[in-house]
Amino acid sequence: MSKLLHIQSSPRRNRSYSTAVAKHFIHSYRVTHPEDDIETLDLWSFKLPEFDGATIEAKYRILHGQTFGPAEASAWDDVLTIVHRFKSAHKYLFSVPMWNFGIPYRLKHFLDVIVQPGQTFNFSPESGYTGLLTDRRAVIVCSRGGEYSSAPELQALDFQKPYLRTVLGFIGIADVQEILVEPTLTTPDVLESSLEDAKAMAADLAGIF
Ligand SMILES: Cc1cc2nc3c(=O)[nH]c(=O)nc-3n(C[C@H](O)[C@H](O)[C@H](O)COP(=O)(O)O)c2cc1C
């Protein structure tokens, strides 16, 4: 039995296109993987630990091979709660709107919390950085108001999809499939067509994920 974790990063809930496509994926996934657990983490429904003060000091102490004081130990417990929830899954489904060419700040915050030495990557001066989640895989559903796929000058503006691939690769998740929903800020017929394509791809991918 596997666990699929859906990380939902649009606050638009029922109006969100990335969420709608992810829900379509989950609907198909349930049919093809009836024995699996599926959990959704709505990043707008709970408070993430601030990544400052003792928390950031704890991260640097780990990187420098130093021990924690009481403040770092307590701050790190809050980080580990989120990290363990993330690592309890074997497969990830990220639904992500493009915000100002990148990702919503709540997802960036979540990634800042889970990308941690000794948990999702290792570091040593001798061997550098090693991602630890090499046995996991991910699907990313990226929605954007505009269209960023057709020409190199448009692709160069896309800091959403390449950033997600980079940070997931950094923690060892190299097997990443993508579903684009673009453009969404367009005429109703173009929008309907891009949604249909994205949902069809989601259903196909869910069957083999
Ligand atoms: C704060 C904010 C910033 C946005 N920035 C961009 C952008 O840089 N490029 C773009 O094409 N669309 C941008 N959009 C539009 C969204 O990407 C688009 O509406 C998308 O469908 C939102 O995904 P959702 O429906 O899952 O929430 C932005 C929307 C918001 C709310």
The ligand as an ORCA input file, in Angstrom:
! r2SCAN-3c Opt
* xyz 0 1
  C      -1.021     37.007     -7.015
  C      -1.190     36.462     -8.417
  C      -0.139     36.557     -9.308
  C      -0.267     36.036    -10.610
  N       0.802     36.074    -11.446
  C       0.701     35.522    -12.673
  C       1.838     35.492    -13.545
  O       2.932     35.940    -13.229
  N       1.672     34.943    -14.778
  C       0.481     34.403    -15.194
  O       0.404     33.919    -16.304
  N      -0.599     34.400    -14.376
  C      -0.512     34.924    -13.122
  N      -1.587     34.911    -12.282
  C      -2.818     34.231    -12.726
  C      -2.880     32.814    -12.240
  O      -1.691     32.083    -12.527
  C      -4.050     32.062    -12.889
  O      -5.254     32.761    -12.599
  C      -4.134     30.630    -12.441
  O      -5.198     29.995    -13.098
  C      -4.355     30.532    -10.946
  O      -4.408     29.163    -10.573
  P      -5.646     28.613     -9.707
  O      -6.843     28.780    -10.582
  O      -5.302     27.199     -9.421
  O      -5.716     29.452     -8.457
  C      -1.493     35.426    -10.996
  C      -2.554     35.372    -10.090
  C      -2.406     35.880     -8.807
  C      -3.554     35.773     -7.836
*
